[in-house]
């Protein structure tokens, strides 16, 4: 080595007092995976269970979802206020809910898939039972999601640690969602048999026809419910609350929520939450597309791989990329790819000239083109998925920076409701559109007119949603990398002052 050789740059050491490591982030990841076992199965397959197993008309199922969301308008803010006002216990303020609510939530998932049709064939009774079960699930999901989401903001206030938590939460979300999305298509269907016990074939393609099996769906739901409880308890055991979080006995319900609605960062994130969760929910309608257009339910597994592969590629790079470029910058610049790909597939999949060119025999979109579009959308959407929870934590910090008051529970209550609202709009709209497409629980194989309408539904709606997410993150959300710097500095200084005050006077 010569004197002119460059000195090796010393490795930067994180000295933040509330820094966290991989082990704790992994515990939070496991709890999120358990969360997604419930959410993905309910979101992806409850509609199919209602329409194809319970034989509830699609429009009725849509009405049920609207009714439950109307109840959530009352339920979610109440949960948020309860969590905000409850004083911390020995294990913290938010962490104990992983222990308290995990079992009721797991039970509620199982109740949604009980084979009630074996007890009665009355559609009204089945509708009421399904409504009660799903409402109970929604209440328990809120009771878990508000404190679980708030937990991330009190595990650490280190920006790097929060990005790590958000990234690992996205890993848990991806793994939990992928487990359900990969396994369910292989395990919940049964081949339809004719009167002689032979597999029924689609008259146009000769492919075997498959139906949703109520017994298999119940067993799968039972397994997911049990695993979710185990994973939540694992997260409870492996996490720790470091950032002080005191109860707010003077919680002003109206002032708090009205203040959030006047915050541009929060409103933008809430609107994005409606679209993000709505599209995640709407992806479940691809099950009808695979079953009644492509005639291959196994495509659900391939589609899941296409959605999650970009996330797997970028997940370890995300913290460094966020540190260098910023969350808003990555989300805004990459989500345009998802918007462009979704618009392109919506145009191609519903253009008769293109379909007759690419498939002169049947005039249908080849499955491989649809899979490629999912891969491109996943690539463009990956940073929105990986950083969305870190963005919410930035909004919480922004609210504290502007008002001096930290209301994690209120922010997560409204954000949770916005995500539920997105899910409801997606489900309700999708189910009403299925009714418009003349789909019923007895529809099987490729049905002229109906199958094309399902393709229209499953491509045009995502094109609108992904374009909306891009516009919000690129032009609506204001907290870019530079604007966050003074907020982070304010929060850190405030925490240090609070810590010093506590040390000087432990009774404060």
C-alpha positions in Angstrom: 0.0 0.0 0.0 1.2 3.5 -0.8 0.8 6.8 1.1 -1.6 7.8 -1.7 -3.9 4.9 -1.0 -7.3 6.1 0.2 -8.2 5.5 3.9 -10.9 3.0 4.4 -14.0 4.8 5.5 -14.9 3.7 9.1 -18.2 1.9 9.4 -21.0 4.1 10.7 -22.2 3.1 14.2 -25.8 3.8 15.2 -25.7 5.5 18.6 -29.4 6.2 19.0 -30.5 5.4 22.6 -33.5 3.5 21.3 -31.9 1.5 18.5 -33.1 -2.0 17.9 -31.6 -5.1 16.3 -32.7 -7.8 13.9 -33.9 -10.1 16.6 -36.6 -7.8 17.8 -37.6 -6.7 14.3 -37.9 -10.4 13.5 -40.3 -10.9 16.4 -42.5 -8.1 15.1 -42.3 -9.7 11.7 -43.6 -13.0 13.0 -46.5 -11.3 14.7 -47.4 -9.6 11.4 -47.2 -12.9 9.6 -49.8 -14.2 12.1 -51.9 -11.1 11.4 -51.8 -11.8 7.7 -52.8 -15.5 8.1 -56.2 -14.2 9.3 -56.5 -11.1 7.0 -55.4 -12.8 3.8 -57.7 -15.8 4.2 -60.7 -13.7 5.1 -60.0 -11.1 2.4 -59.1 -13.6 -0.3 -61.6 -16.4 0.2 -64.6 -15.4 2.4 -66.3 -14.1 -0.7 -65.8 -17.4 -2.4 -67.1 -19.3 0.6 -70.2 -17.1 0.7 -71.0 -17.3 -3.0 -69.9 -20.8 -3.8 -70.4 -22.8 -0.6 -73.2 -21.0 1.3 -74.8 -20.0 -2.0 -75.4 -16.4 -0.8 -76.0 -14.2 -3.8 -73.1 -11.9 -4.6 -75.2 -8.8 -4.2 -76.3 -9.9 -0.7 -72.7 -10.5 0.2 -71.9 -7.0 -0.9 -74.7 -5.6 1.3 -73.3 -7.6 4.2 -69.9 -5.9 3.8 -71.4 -2.5 3.6 -73.4 -3.1 6.8 -70.3 -4.2 8.7 -68.3 -1.1 7.6 -71.2 1.1 8.8 -70.7 -0.5 12.2 -67.0 0.1 11.9 -67.7 3.8 11.7 -68.6 3.5 15.4 -66.4 0.6 16.4 -63.0 1.8 15.1 -63.0 5.2 16.8 -64.2 3.7 20.0 -61.4 1.2 20.0 -58.9 4.0 19.2 -60.2 6.0 22.2 -60.1 3.0 24.5 -56.5 2.2 23.6 -55.4 5.8 23.9 -57.0 6.3 27.3 -55.9 3.0 28.9 -52.8 3.5 31.1 -49.7 1.4 30.5 -49.4 -1.8 32.5 -46.2 -3.7 33.4 -45.7 -5.0 29.9 -46.4 -1.6 28.2 -49.3 0.2 26.7 -49.8 -1.6 23.3 -47.8 -4.9 23.6 -50.3 -6.6 26.0 -53.0 -6.6 23.3 -51.1 -9.2 21.4 -51.9 -11.5 24.3 -55.4 -10.3 25.1 -56.9 -10.2 21.6 -55.0 -13.0 19.8 -57.4 -15.8 20.8 -60.7 -14.0 20.1 -59.3 -12.9 16.7 -58.2 -16.5 15.8 -61.7 -17.8 16.9 -63.5 -15.2 14.8 -61.6 -16.3 11.7 -62.7 -19.9 12.3 -66.3 -18.9 12.8 -66.4 -17.2 9.4 -65.7 -20.5 7.7 -67.8 -22.9 9.7 -69.9 -25.1 7.3 -73.3 -23.6 8.3 -74.9 -24.8 5.1 -74.9 -28.3 6.6 -77.4 -27.0 9.3 -79.7 -25.1 7.0 -80.2 -24.2 3.4 -82.2 -21.1 4.2 -80.4 -18.2 2.5 -81.7 -15.6 4.9 -80.5 -17.5 7.9 -77.1 -18.2 6.3 -76.8 -14.5 5.5 -77.5 -13.4 9.1 -75.0 -16.0 10.5 -72.4 -14.8 8.0 -73.1 -11.2 8.9 -72.7 -11.8 12.7 -69.5 -13.9 12.2 -67.9 -11.3 10.0 -68.9 -8.4 12.2 -67.2 -10.2 15.2 -64.1 -10.7 13.1 -64.0 -7.0 12.1 -64.3 -6.0 15.8 -61.5 -8.3 16.9 -59.3 -7.3 13.9 -59.6 -3.6 14.9 -58.9 -4.5 18.5 -55.6 -6.1 17.4 -54.6 -3.9 14.6 -54.7 -0.5 16.4 -52.4 -1.4 19.3 -50.3 -3.6 17.1 -49.7 -0.8 14.6 -49.1 1.7 17.5 -46.6 -0.7 19.0 -44.1 0.0 16.2 -43.9 3.7 17.2 -43.0 2.9 20.8 -40.6 0.1 20.1 -38.2 2.7 18.8 -38.1 6.3 17.7 -34.9 5.8 15.8 -35.6 6.6 12.1 -33.3 3.8 11.0 -35.0 1.4 13.4 -38.4 2.4 12.2 -37.5 1.8 8.6 -36.1 -1.6 9.7 -39.4 -2.3 11.5 -41.5 -1.2 8.5 -39.4 -3.3 6.2 -39.6 -6.4 8.4 -43.3 -5.8 8.9 -43.6 -5.9 5.2 -41.6 -9.1 5.1 -44.0 -10.6 7.7 -47.0 -9.3 5.7 -45.5 -10.8 2.5 -44.7 -14.2 4.1 -48.0 -14.5 5.9 -50.0 -13.4 2.8 -47.9 -15.7 0.5 -48.4 -18.7 2.7 -52.2 -18.4 2.4 -52.1 -17.3 -1.3 -49.8 -20.2 -2.3 -51.4 -23.0 -0.3 -55.1 -22.2 -0.4 -55.5 -22.6 -4.2 -53.9 -26.1 -3.9 -55.9 -27.2 -0.8 -59.5 -25.7 -0.8 -60.8 -26.9 -4.2 -62.4 -30.2 -5.1 -62.8 -31.7 -8.6 -66.4 -31.6 -9.7 -67.8 -35.1 -10.5 -70.6 -36.2 -12.8 -73.3 -38.7 -11.9 -71.0 -41.6 -12.7 -68.3 -40.2 -10.4 -66.0 -39.1 -13.2 -64.4 -35.6 -13.3 -66.4 -33.1 -15.2 -64.6 -31.3 -18.1 -65.2 -27.9 -19.5 -66.9 -28.5 -23.0 -64.8 -25.8 -24.7 -61.3 -26.5 -23.3 -61.5 -30.0 -21.9 -60.0 -28.9 -18.6 -61.2 -30.3 -15.3 -63.7 -28.2 -13.4 -63.0 -27.4 -9.8 -65.3 -26.2 -7.0 -64.6 -24.6 -3.6 -64.9 -27.3 -0.9 -66.6 -26.0 2.3 -65.0 -28.7 4.5 -61.5 -28.0 3.2 -62.0 -24.2 3.6 -63.1 -24.7 7.2 -60.0 -26.9 8.0 -57.7 -24.4 6.4 -59.3 -21.5 8.4 -58.9 -23.5 11.6 -55.2 -24.0 10.9 -54.7 -20.3 10.1 -56.6 -19.2 13.2 -54.4 -21.4 15.5 -51.2 -20.4 13.8 -52.1 -16.7 14.1 -52.5 -17.0 17.9 -49.1 -18.7 18.2 -47.4 -16.1 16.1 -49.0 -13.2 17.9 -47.8 -14.6 21.3 -44.3 -15.0 19.8 -44.3 -11.3 18.9 -45.5 -10.5 22.4 -42.6 -12.4 23.9 -39.9 -10.9 21.7 -40.7 -7.2 21.6 -40.2 -4.3 24.1 -41.7 -0.8 24.4 -38.8 1.7 24.8 -40.5 5.0 24.0 -42.6 6.4 26.9 -46.4 6.4 26.1 -48.6 7.7 28.8 -52.4 7.6 28.9 -54.4 10.7 27.9 -57.2 11.0 30.4 -58.3 14.2 28.7 -58.6 12.6 25.3 -60.7 14.9 23.2 -62.5 12.6 20.8 -63.8 15.3 18.4 -60.7 17.6 18.5 -58.3 14.8 17.9 -60.0 13.3 14.9 -60.9 16.7 13.4 -57.2 17.7 13.7 -56.2 14.6 11.8 -58.6 15.5 9.0 -56.9 18.9 8.6 -53.4 17.3 8.3 -52.3 17.0 4.6 -49.8 14.2 5.3 -52.4 12.2 7.3 -55.2 12.7 4.8 -52.9 11.7 1.9 -51.8 8.6 3.7 -55.4 7.7 4.7 -56.5 8.1 1.1 -53.6 6.0 -0.1 -54.5 3.4 2.6 -58.0 3.2 1.1 -56.5 2.5 -2.3 -53.7 0.2 -1.1 -55.9 -2.0 1.1 -58.7 -1.8 -1.5 -56.4 -3.2 -4.2 -55.0 -5.9 -1.9 -58.6 -6.9 -1.3 -59.6 -6.7 -4.9 -56.7 -9.0 -5.9 -58.9 -11.8 -4.3 -61.3 -11.5 -7.3 -58.5 -13.0 -9.4 -59.7 -16.3 -8.0 -62.8 -16.0 -10.1 -60.6 -15.0 -13.1 -58.4 -18.1 -12.7 -61.4 -20.3 -12.2 -63.8 -19.0 -14.9 -61.5 -17.4 -17.5 -58.2 -19.2 -17.5 -59.8 -22.4 -16.2 -56.7 -23.0 -14.0 -57.1 -22.4 -10.2 -53.4 -23.2 -9.8 -52.6 -19.9 -11.4 -53.4 -18.4 -8.0 -50.0 -19.8 -6.8 -48.1 -18.4 -9.7 -49.8 -15.0 -9.4 -48.8 -14.8 -5.8 -45.2 -15.5 -6.7 -45.3 -12.8 -9.4 -46.7 -10.3 -6.8 -44.1 -11.1 -4.1 -40.9 -11.8 -6.1 -40.0 -8.1 -6.5 -40.5 -7.6 -2.7 -38.1 -10.5 -2.0 -35.5 -9.0 -4.3 -35.6 -5.5 -2.8 -36.4 -6.2 0.8 -32.8 -6.2 2.1 -31.9 -3.2 0.0 -34.8 -1.1 1.2 -33.3 0.4 4.4 -30.2 1.6 2.5 -32.3 2.9 -0.4 -34.7 4.8 2.0 -31.7 6.3 3.8 -30.2 7.5 0.5 -33.3 8.6 -1.4 -36.2 8.8 1.0 -39.6 7.0 1.4 -41.7 9.4 -0.6 -39.2 9.6 -3.4 -39.0 5.8 -3.8 -42.8 5.3 -3.6 -43.6 8.1 -6.0 -41.0 7.3 -8.6 -41.5 3.5 -8.7 -45.3 3.3 -8.4 -45.6 4.9 -11.9 -44.4 1.5 -13.2 -47.3 -0.3 -11.5 -49.7 2.4 -12.8 -48.4 2.0 -16.4 -48.4 -1.8 -16.3 -52.0 -2.0 -14.9 -53.3 0.5 -17.5 -51.6 -1.5 -20.3 -53.0 -4.9 -19.3 -56.5 -3.3 -18.9 -56.3 -2.1 -22.5 -54.9 -5.3 -24.0 -57.0 -7.8 -22.1 -60.2 -6.2 -23.2 -59.3 -5.4 -26.8 -60.9 -7.9 -29.3 -58.4 -7.0 -32.1 -55.4 -7.8 -29.8 -57.0 -10.9 -28.4 -57.8 -12.4 -31.8 -54.3 -11.6 -32.9 -52.6 -13.2 -29.9 -55.0 -16.2 -29.7 -56.7 -16.7 -33.1 -58.5 -19.9 -31.9 -60.3 -18.7 -28.7 -59.8 -14.9 -28.7 -58.6 -14.9 -25.1 -55.7 -13.4 -23.2 -53.0 -16.0 -22.6 -52.3 -16.5 -18.9 -48.6 -15.8 -19.3 -49.3 -12.2 -20.4 -51.5 -11.7 -17.3 -48.7 -13.1 -15.1 -46.1 -10.8 -16.6 -48.3 -7.8 -15.9 -48.6 -9.0 -12.2 -44.8 -9.2 -12.1 -44.4 -5.6 -13.4 -47.1 -4.3 -11.1 -45.4 -6.0 -8.2 -42.0 -4.4 -9.1 -43.5 -0.9 -9.3 -45.5 -1.4 -6.1 -42.8 -3.0 -3.9 -41.6 0.2 -2.2 -45.1 1.2 -1.3 -45.6 -2.2 0.3 -42.2 -2.2 2.1 -42.4 1.4 3.5 -46.1 2.0 4.1 -45.9 1.5 7.8 -42.8 3.6 8.2 -44.7 6.4 6.4 -47.5 6.1 8.9 -45.0 6.4 11.7 -43.7 9.6 10.0 -47.2 11.0 10.0 -47.5 10.3 13.8 -44.2 12.1 14.3 -45.4 15.0 12.1 -48.6 15.3 14.2 -46.5 15.5 17.4 -44.2 18.0 15.8 -47.1 20.3 14.8 -49.3 19.8 17.9 -47.0 18.7 20.7 -49.4 15.7 21.3 -48.6 12.2 20.3 -51.7 10.2 19.4 -50.6 6.8 17.9 -53.9 5.2 18.8 -56.0 7.9 17.1 -53.9 7.8 13.9 -54.0 4.0 13.7 -57.7 4.0 14.4 -58.5 6.3 11.5 -55.8 4.6 9.3 -57.3 1.2 10.2 -60.7 2.4 9.3 -59.4 3.8 6.0 -58.0 0.4 5.1 -61.2 -1.3 6.1 -63.1 1.3 4.0 -60.9 0.4 1.0 -61.5 -3.3 1.6 -65.2 -2.7 1.8 -65.4 -0.6 -1.4 -63.3 -3.2 -3.2 -65.4 -6.1 -1.9 -68.8 -4.4 -2.3 -68.0 -3.1 -5.7 -66.5 -6.3 -6.8 -69.4 -8.4 -5.6 -72.0 -6.1 -7.3 -69.9 -6.3 -10.5 -69.9 -10.1 -10.3 -73.7 -9.9 -10.1 -73.6 -7.6 -13.1 -71.5 -10.2 -14.9 -74.2 -12.8 -14.2 -71.9 -14.8 -12.0 -73.5 -17.2 -9.4 -72.2 -19.9 -7.1 -73.2 -22.5 -9.8 -71.2 -20.8 -12.6 -68.4 -23.1 -13.8 -66.0 -23.2 -16.7 -65.7 -20.5 -19.3 -69.1 -18.8 -19.8 -69.4 -16.5 -22.8 -70.1 -13.0 -21.7 -69.6 -13.7 -18.0 -66.0 -14.6 -18.2 -65.1 -11.6 -20.4 -66.8 -9.3 -17.9 -64.8 -10.9 -15.0 -61.6 -10.1 -17.0 -62.9 -6.5 -17.5 -63.5 -6.2 -13.7 -60.1 -7.6 -12.7 -58.1 -5.3 -15.0 -59.8 -1.9 -15.2 -60.3 -1.4 -11.4 -56.6 -2.1 -10.6 -55.6 0.3 -13.3 -57.6 3.1 -11.7 -56.3 2.2 -8.2 -52.6 2.0 -9.0 -52.8 5.2 -10.9 -54.4 6.9 -7.9 -51.7 5.6 -5.5 -49.0 7.0 -7.8 -50.6 10.4 -8.0 -51.0 10.5 -4.2 -47.5 9.5 -3.3 -45.9 11.5 -6.1 -47.8 14.8 -5.8 -50.0 14.6 -2.7 -47.8 13.3 0.1 -45.6 16.2 1.3 -43.1 14.6 3.7 -40.0 14.1 1.6 -36.5 13.4 2.9 -35.6 17.0 3.6 -38.9 17.9 5.3 -38.5 14.9 7.7 -35.1 16.0 9.0 -36.3 18.8 11.4 -39.2 16.5 12.5 -36.8 13.7 13.4 -34.5 16.2 15.2 -37.4 17.6 17.2 -38.7 14.2 18.3 -35.2 13.0 19.3 -34.6 16.2 21.4 -38.0 15.9 23.0 -37.4 12.3 24.0 -33.9 13.1 25.4 -35.4 15.9 27.5 -38.2 13.7 28.8 -35.6 11.0 29.7 -33.5 13.6 31.6 -36.6 14.9 33.4 -37.5 11.4 34.5 -34.0 10.6 35.8 -33.9 13.9 37.8 -37.4 13.4 39.3 -38.6 9.7 39.1 -42.0 10.8 40.5 -42.8 13.0 37.4 
